[in-house]
Amino acid sequence: MTLLPFLLVTFTAGGLALLTRPYPRWSAIVGFAGLVLAIATAATIGPDESFIVAGGAISGTDFARLFLMIGSVAGLLLFLVALTPKLPPMFPGATLVGLGGAGLALGVVDTGTAVAAATAGAVVGILLTLVRPVTQRGLIVAARELRALVVAGALGLAATAAVAGPLAAVRLNPELIGLAYLAFAVAVAIRLGAVPFHLWAARVADAAPEVGLPLIMAWGPAAFAAVALAWADGAVAPLGQSLGLERGLIVAIGAVSIGLGTVAAAIHDDLEHVVGYSIVADAGIILLGIAVLDPAAWEPTRIWLLTFVAGKSAFAAWAAAMRATFGSHKLSELHGWARRAPILALALAAIVAGAVGFPGMAVFAARASLIELAVAGPLATAVLAVALGSLLYYGRLFVTGFLKPGSVVLAATDRSAPRLLPTPGRLAFLDDARALWSANRAAIAGAVVLVLASVAIAVSGGGLGVREAAAGLPPAEVAPGESLSPANPFEEPSSGPEVSPASVSSEAP
């Protein structure tokens, strides 16, 4: 089946959920139903099944199917976690529209349209920073985030126009190719909040609820990065330019993001900032994949994107469940949390296993491959060691969890002792359901996070068809009558005489 049912479900249900946000119950019902349908329709997306809209083709791929399934499942589970304290009114609608924008970006054949779709879908995520009551600070954060999205989108559109636009001869100028390639990579860095563009990511972590961080900082930016990767390997790499300086700058941004993001996550006290800076650190690996400009980086980069989406969704859900359970988001107040919430401790262990990985796991091999391809010599070992430094902030969370329980943790657990059965004497099903949910919401949130963490570790291990989906061709590279080699998916078709960049450039008026 094509992408059309998924797009119809996400945009329609998302729009309805946003329109009914003054009525939280109806908005939640529409959002929940929309996310369930999104999972079902994402699972039916078939590779190379396309449809035409306004003269442009939108095609499904295995990568799009798996990406959207992971995002939809994560969105539904985050929805359930968000219900435990109070569901943010914008969350269901923004999540669905954001997933729709990501699906359109991954399926549309034209790169410029894909950039526009990825940018437009992300704009709706800004609504999550406008929590009630709306404050001046929230408006400033939303305005700055909108500015970052507009700048990134403009850079992406300018890059695609320069290399694949109407200036067919001029585009082969080496300086212009380098500038376009660097501009698109910088656009990805802005969307991911990579250093030196990390300040907007920190402000988002201040304003948005924990459950909204994956949509704003992971799902949308990952779809944007997937578009950039396909464009760079399909439109820039075949031109044969070395682009050493530009690639070196992108590698530097990626490596610095890995290091500084890891340090920031290890020292911050607020859990939402720990999650946010962990996203910045892992985003550095994505930039390394874009910097390689070699078909060998295609599969590991897209594996990393899938594990990035799943793992950071689980980590954000864990942070939200911690706040719901203990009423605090400061690590200094959460001493002994693991001793009082063993389900959350088990979930965090699964998140760590999925994020760091072990030899033989897809995520472990992808990280090592991208660093080896992007960084030469002994420096690669140093970058890999820094990338594995995520164990520092995860370890800090565990160490804090097994300390002597503090007053906040003790008060929270004493106040919300779980009850596994409804109150005796209640006969109405709805009353029993409400009582069960209210009494056991912390345990329910922990169980939901554990499910999402299990999905993340399955993706990180290469399950669910991750490797096959990551190795597949992007829709922009598949045209009727073409037969591209799986070993080198960006090799031009052999039919017709070969035209070198130099010869085309010499013929330009």
Helices and strands as residue ranges (DSSP letters): H 4-19, H 24-43, E 50-53, E 56-59, H 62-83, H 91-107, H 111-123, G 124-129, H 136-164, G 170-172, H 174-192, H 199-207, G 210-212, H 213-214, I 215-219, H 220-231, I 232-236, G 237-239, H 244-267, H 271-292, G 295-297, H 298-326, G 331-333, H 337-340, H 342-356, H 362-374, H 378-387, H 390-401, H 407-415, H 429-460, H 466-471, G 475-477, H 501-506
